Each structure stands twice: as structure tokens, then as C-alpha cells.
Amino acid sequence: MQVDTLPFLDITSPDFEFDSPEVHAARKASWLARTPIGFAALRYEDISAMLKDGRLHQASGVILAMRGVSDGPLVEWWTGAVLNIEGEEHTRQRRLVAKAFTPPQVERLRPFFRATAERLCDSFGADGRTEFVQAFSEPYPLEGICEMLGIPAERRASFYGWAGDLGLIFSKNIGQPEVRAKAEAGLLALFACADEVVADRTREPGDDLVSALIAAEVDGQHLTTKELRSTIAGLVFAGNDTTRNQLGLGMIAFSKHPEQWEHLRRQPDLAPRAVDEMMRLFPTISVVPRIVREEGVEYHGFHFKPGFVIAVVLASGNQDEAVFGDAPFDITVERPAGHLTFSGGIHRCLGMWLARAEMQEALTVLSGRFARVEPDGEPTWQPGLGIDGPTTLPLRFVAG
């Protein structure tokens, strides 16, 4: 395979979209494309294999460096988080976190998720008009993760602001001094609050996730104070940003496909499939970067040298015709394969049980209360490369 014959995708362009005719055409032409920073994997089977390939390491730190952020607390936290580390240290930390952050921890909170969704729906305007991000998709996941962590009610308002500020790490403007300073301040405030909560739960353990993280033990080892702080900040960040944006993208999809909303309304048990379908076609995380760390990495006869960066385009794999055929948004159809949006291998999303449960309960409550959801203006979008979603989303909910 000749490199110069591969399709070229300018993924660094401010106007580039991973779900675009350009990407679909490139996927049909080849499993691999060239980019300004290396290559892009485009087809489902290759993406699935690369996500599980231990010779390819997380390259999220590269994204910060590309935007001019190469040192300081953001880089130290982000490159040292369990999401981004590799090898034995990753295995140790992930086993400890996974021992505490379990499906039963999530399932016990489903009544809380439903009650929170009902309460937030009550705040919608009398005519059903609402700015969905501010009214629902922003507070909803933060309420859930704070409840799971056992954050006192009086501290949660501050947590919301800090989590939002930390989310700027994925902004294309993170290299600007004022944006970077705001994100760093949010991180340090989360650290300070996490230290207080850890100290409280060490003295008086409860049934919350922080207590479980403190108690988690594997082979006689525990998470250190620094690792607890980093993990809590990471859970607040990831548990907020991704679910907020995914809910927004899902509601845009349902507003454009009223027949699917009607299916969900008539069959609430379709909620799990609805979540998976909106994550397949409208993923908030479209791409994850990998960097080649070993010799001998070969796919389809093409050799990737150490240091090569591969953009693993989840959004493209999720629409691979060889796997899904011509598959438009349809929550009634059981797909032949799972979506790739939760990643895979050793870096498969630790919080996928939480994300799925929160979104399932949210969709069940919303579709149970409202007969239709309609666009009520144009959304605005966050300037980011990594996590996509609306910053404002005007919708009109019609009561049933």
C-alpha cells in the first residue's frame, strides 16, 4: 500500500467534522487515511482491533501539547490519570477503581436518577420551551455523580462550576492564557474539595463511592491520596462532560426523528437500545488518538513505526457499511455489533455503566412526560476537538 494513494483528511482544520461526507467517502475508499499528524483508522474491525492493541498507547497528552499546553497542573493530572497511563501502573489503578466503581453502585442510584429527571422536567416553561442544556443535560449528570460520590448538598453548586471550568481542557482555545488559567483553577478547586471529602470518609466511611475507593484493596495495595484526588476529579469531569453532551446530541436526534420518539414513548423498554443507537450515530466522542510505542505494528501489510500517531475514528467505525449496512437512526432495530463510543481494550470507559443508566432513566422520564420534542431555535456548539456537543439547545416539549 502506497501512502500517497491514501485519502487525506485534514482533521486539524477548525471546520472538520468526523461525521461528514468526506469521511464516509474516505472509509469506502480505504481502511486508512492520511492526516496532518499521522493517520486515521476508519473501519470498524480495524478500529476495534487497534483499541485492544497494547502496542498502541493513549495519546491524549499529545492533544494538549498541540494546543500549546505542555506543563503545569493540567498536564500533570491529565497525563497521569488512569485514562491515559499504561502498563503495570495502569493495571494496578484500574483494578482498584473498578473494584469500587461497580454496576451495583450504579444500579442502586436509578431511583435517584429518575427523581432528579422528574424534578428538572418540572422546571421547563409552561409552554414547554426550554434551553435544554442549562435546564436538564448540564445539572442532571452532575447531580448523579455528586450523589454517587457522597458530595454534601451544600458543596454541589461549587462542584458544578469547577467541573464546567475543567471541561475547558478539551477546548480548542485551551492554549489561551485566560482559558488555561480558568481550567487550572477548576482543577485545583476540585482537588481541594476531594481532599476534604476523602478526609471525612476516612474518619466516617459511608456507602458512597469515595468510601468504596478508599477501602478498595488489591494484593494488599490501596489508592494513594494523590490517586484518590486524581480519580475523583476525573470522575467528576468525565461523568459530567460526556453525558451532558451525549444527552444533548440525543435530543437533537429525537427532535429530527419524531417517529423514534413515539417508539420510545410507547415502549419504554427500548430506552437501553435508544441510548446505544444515539451513541452509535451521534457520539460525543468521535475520535481517540493512539501513538505507536513498539516495533512491528502491522495492519493489512502496512507498517506503523514507533511514534506514529493514529486517530482512531470511532464515529466512522460506528457507521461502517460492512458491519451495519445502510443503518439510519432506528431504536427498534437490534444491531449486529456494539458501538465503539465507549472505546475498548484496557481503556474501555470505566464509567459506561453510569452513563448508560443515567441516560436510560433520563430518556424514560422525558418520553413518558412529553408526547413530542421539537427544535425551538438553533443550537450553539462548543469549540472542541475530542468531546462534541451543544452549549445551548433550545427545545420545545409538547406534553402528552
N, C-alpha and C positions, 0 to 999 in steps of 0.2 A: 504494500500500500504506500503510495507516494503522498507525503504530507501536503505538498502544494496542490493536490487534487481534492483535498477535503473541503467541505463547505466552511466558510468563515463567518463567525458570529461575534460581533463587537459587544460583548456582554458588559463592558465598562462604560458604554455610552449612557448618558442620563435618560435617553428615550427608549432604551432597550427593554423589551418585555419577553419573559421566558415563555409565556403563552401567546405566541404570535404566529402568523402565517410563515414568517421567516424560519422560526424554529421547527414548525411542523414540516416544512419543505426540506430542511436540513436532515431531520430524522428519517424521512423517507429515502433520502439520497445516501445516507451513511449513518453508521452507529456512532461515529466520532466526528467532531468539528474542531477547527482551529479557533482560538480566541487570542486577544491581545496578551493574556497572561499564561497561555498554555493550550489546554484542550478542554473540550466539553463532551461528556458522555451523554447520549441522547435516548438510548433504547432500554426497555425495561430489564431484560435479562442481564445486560452488561452492568447497568446501574445497580441491580440487586447484588451481583457478584462483587462489585467494587466496594459497596457499603460493608461487605463482610470480609474484605481482603485486609488482613493485618499488616500487609506491606505498605498500605496507603494510610497515612495518618491525617488526623484533623488539621486543617489549615486555617482555622478561623482567625488565629492571630495574624495571619498574613493580611486579612482584610483590614484590620486596624492599622497595620503598618502602611498599607497602600494609601490610607487616608491621612497619613502624617502623624499617627499616634503610635510611638514606638517605646515609650516608657511611662512610668507613673503608676498610680494605683489601679487604673482601669486595666492596663496591660497585665499587671501582676495578677490581678484577680481573674481576668478572662482567660489568660493562658494557663493558669494554674487550676482552673475549675475542672471538676470531674468530666464535664462535657468535652474538654479539649486535651486532657493529658492522655498518655498512652502507657503501655507496658504494665509492669507489676504494680506500680503505684495506682494506676487507673483501676486495675482489678481489685486491689485492696479497698479503695474508697468506694467503688461502685457496689461491691458486696455488702459493705457496711450500710450504705444509704438504702440499698434495695431491701435489706433486712428490716428496716424501719418503714420505708415508704412502700406499703403493700396494698394490693387490691382491697383487703378488708378495711384498711384505714380509710380508703376512699368510699367504699360502699356504705359505711355507717353514716356518711355525711349526705347521702342522697336526700333525705327529708329536709336537711338544711338548704341544699341547693334549690329544691322545689319551693320552699317557703321564701327564699330570697328572690327567686324569679317572680313569684306572685306579688311580692311587695314592690318590686321595681316596675312591674306592669301597672300597678295602681298609680304610679306617678305619671303615666302617659297623659297627654292632654285629653280633655273631654271629647274632642273631635277625633281622637286617635292619632293626631300628629305629634311626632316626637323626633328629637335628634337622638338616634339610637345609640351612638357611641357613648355620649355623656349620660344618657338615661339608663342604659342597660349594659352594653357589652364592656364598658370600662369598669364600673363598680362590681359587676357580677363575679368575675373570676377572682378579683382581689378579696372580696368577701369570703369566697370559698377557701383560698389559700391561707388567709389570716385565721379563719376558723380552724382549719386543719393544724396550723402551727401553734394555735393557742395564743395568738396575739390579743392582749386585752382590748376591749372595745374602744377605750379612750385613746389608744395609740393608733388605731387603724386609719384615721384620716391622714395622719402624717405618713403612714406607710404608703398610701395611695400616691401621694405626691412624690415620694422618693422613688417608688417603682417606675413612675412615669418618667422621671428625670434619668434614671438609669437606662431606660429604654432608648435614650438618645445614642447609645453605643452603636446602634445599627443605622443611625442617620448618615446620609452622605455628607452632612456638614459637621461630623464629629471632630474633624481636624481644626475647625474654627475655635479659637481660644475660649470664647464665651460659652459655646455649646459643650466643649470638653469640660470646662470648669463646672457647669451645671450637672453633667453626668457624674463627675467625680464626687461632687458634694452629695448627690443622691446615694452613691455607693457607700461613702464614709458614714452617712447618717444611718443607713441600713445596717452597717457593721456595728455601730454603737448600740443600736436598739437590739440587734441579735445577741450581742454580748450580755445585755441586761436580761433578756429572756432566758438565755442559757443559764445564767447565774441563778435566776429564780427557779427554773425547773430542776437544776441540780440540787437545790435545797428542798424543793417540794415538787416531786415528779407528779405528772398528771397522765391523762390518757391521750394527750396530743402528740403530734408528730415530733416536736422538739424533744420531748421527754423520750420518745422512742429512739431518736437519733443519738441522744446522749447514752442511752442504755445499750445500743447496738454493739454486739461483740462478735468478732470472727477470729478464731485462732488466738484468743487472748488479746486482741487489739481493738481499740476504740478510735473513733474520730477525734482528732486533736481539737483544741479550742479554735485554732485558725481554720481548720477544715470545717468545723461546725458553722462558724461565721460565714465562710465562703459558700457552704451548701445552702444555708438559709437565704442568703442574698440571691443565690442562683435560683432557688425555688420561687421566691417572690417575683423575680424578673421573668423567668420562663413561664411561670404559672399565670402571669398577667398578660404579657405581651402577645404570646401566641394565641391564647384562647380568645382574647379581646378581638384580635384581627380576624381570626377564623370565623367567629360568630358574625362579624360584620360582613365578611365575604359571603358567608352562607345566606344571610338575609337578603343581600343583593341578588343572589341566585334565585331564591324563592320569590322575590318580588317580580322577577322576569319570567318565572315559570309557575303561574298560579295553579296549574293542574297538579303540580307536585305538592304544593301546599295543601291542596284539597285531599290528596292521598294521605298525607301525614295527619291531617285533621281527622279523617275518617278511620285511620289505622295508626293509633299512637305507638303501636309496637314496631312501626317502621323507623322509629327515631334512631336506633343504632345504625341502620343501613343509611339513613339520611345523613348522619354525621360522616360516615365513611365516604359517601358519594360526594359531598361537598368538599371534603378534604382531598379527594382524588382530582376533581376537576378545577377546584378553586383554592389551591393550597396557599396558606400564608407563608410557608417556607418553600420556595421554588427551587432552590439550589443549595447544595452544601459543597464546600471546597475540600479537596483532598490533595496531599502532597506525597509524592513517591519518595520513600525513605530507604529502599533496598534495590540492589541489582536484580535483574532477572524478571521484572514485571512485564508480562507479555499478554496481550489480548488480541485475538484474531491476527496473530503474526506481527503485530506492531509492538515494538519495544519502548517502554517508558523509562527514561533514565532517571536516576535519583535527582530530586529537585524539581522535576516537572510538576506543575500544578494542574489538576483535573477538576473542572467544575462538573459535579455530578448533578445533572439537571433532573430533579425529582418530578417537576411539572411536566417535562417531556415524557419521561417514562410512564407516568400515570395516564398518558393518552396514546401510548404505543398501539398502533393499529394491529400489530401482530399478536397482541395479548387481548386487547379489549374490543377490537373491531371499531366500527363507527358507533361510538357509545356516547350519545348525548346525556345530559343530566336526567337521571331517572332513578328515583329512590325505590322503585318497586322491583328492580332487576338485581339478581344476585350475580356479582361479577366473578369471572373465572380466577381472579387473583386479587390479592390485597393491594391497597395503595402503598406508595413508598414514602409518604409525607412524614411518618414517624422515624424515618431513616432505618438503619439496620445494623446488624453486627454488634460489636461491643459498645457502639454509641447509639443504639436504638433508644428512643426517648424514654427516660425514666418516668416521666410524668404522664405517659399516654393514658393510663387508667383514669387519672384525674381529669384530663382534658376530655376524654370520651364521656365520662359520667356527667360532667358539668354541662357539656353541650347537649347531650341526650335529654337531660332534665329541662334545660332551657327551651329546647325546641318543643318538647311535650307541653310545657306550660303555655308558651306563646301560641302554638297552633290550637290548643284547647280553648283559649280565650278569644282568639281573633279568627274570623272567617277568611279574611284576606290581608295581605300585606302588599302595599303599593309604594313605588317611588314617590317622593314628595319634594324633589329637587335633586340637584347634582351633588354627589359626594365629593369630598376633598381627600387627597391621598398623602400619606406620609412619604417624605423623600428618603427612601431607604434602599439598600441592596442587601437582602437577606431575609427580612420579615416584611411582608406586604400587607396592606390593609387600609381601610378608610380612617381618617382622623375625624371626619364628621359624616354623618349618614342620615339625611332627612327621610323619614318614612311615615306612612300613614297606615295605621292598623284599623281595620274595619271589624267591629265587634260582631260576634256570631250569635 
